[in-house]
Every structure is written in structure tokens, then in C-alpha cells.
Amino acid sequence: MDECFGGGSQMFIQIACSMDEAEIYERKVNGLMGGAGAVFVALFIVLYLDYINKVQANNYVEWDVKTVTAGDYTVEFDISKRFY
């Protein structure tokens, strides 16, 4: 009896258990390409989001510099009669 259907098998899967070397190689290559593509897309998204974050931080600093007023450097405190 085939090892796929014997008493020692854990579960039945509706595929052939024995494949030829060419099919195994093709599946490995497809899995590698899929995994590498997923990693590439994830890294691209992380780098793109970091780039957008840095651009917005620079835009905020530029806006802050353009809108500087004297009120930004004013110190306000109460003067007591003794101090006056």
C-alpha cells in the first residue's frame, strides 16, 4: 500500500504525495519568487512610508520658520508692587 494512505498517515490531502523532480523544482522556484516578491514589496512600503514621514517633517520645519513671530519669543510674567 502507498505510504499516503497507510495507517501511519496523519491526514488525507487531495494531492499526489509523490511528484517528479521537475515539478518539485518548479514549485520551489515559484515559492522562492513569491516570497522574494513579498519581501520586496514590504521593504518598499516601509521605505516609502519613512520617506513620506521625513518629507512631512521637513515641510513642518519650513512652515514653522516661515511663520515665526515676535510672540514666539515673548516672555510674560506678573510684576509685583515690590518688584516695580
Helices and strands as residue ranges (DSSP letters): H 21-66, G 70-73
